[in-house]
Amino acid sequence: MNIQANKIGISSAATFGILWIICSTAVHFALQPMMIIAGYMMHSNLSTLSWTLTFTGFLTELVAWAAVAGISGWLLASIYNRLQSGLKSSYVQPKHNKQFIRSQVYLDAPPLATPQLTGCYVSVLDGEILV
């Protein structure tokens, strides 16, 4: 399966942009609780620090985070596709999802009228015997 790297990159950029807007909104309306949460996440005491959230800073970081996420998503999909194409050369994928095993089995059978049958051809497919 080949992943479309551009679509993954754009999806990642959009997702991180939405998350940045949600996070910035939370910081704007609930600064002190967000400082406490950020301190817990970084294992730090941020109570002596202060955050500044300007509109310019908001837009700059929105673009920066979206760009980093988009490039990261594109790179992830590209590396995955490269690894997949490297594996295809050593593995031949069947055209269907079922595992197909074909073998010939000759069974002793009593002589019949013409045409005379001395054995039969058996095909095994997913545990079912087709005669």
Secondary structure as GFF3:
##gff-version 3
##sequence-region A 1 131
A	DSSP	alpha_helix	5	29	.	.	.	ID=ss1
A	DSSP	alpha_helix	31	41	.	.	.	ID=ss2
A	DSSP	alpha_helix	55	88	.	.	.	ID=ss3
A	DSSP	beta_strand	100	101	.	.	.	ID=ss4
A	DSSP	beta_strand	123	125	.	.	.	ID=ss5
A	DSSP	beta_strand	128	130	.	.	.	ID=ss6
###
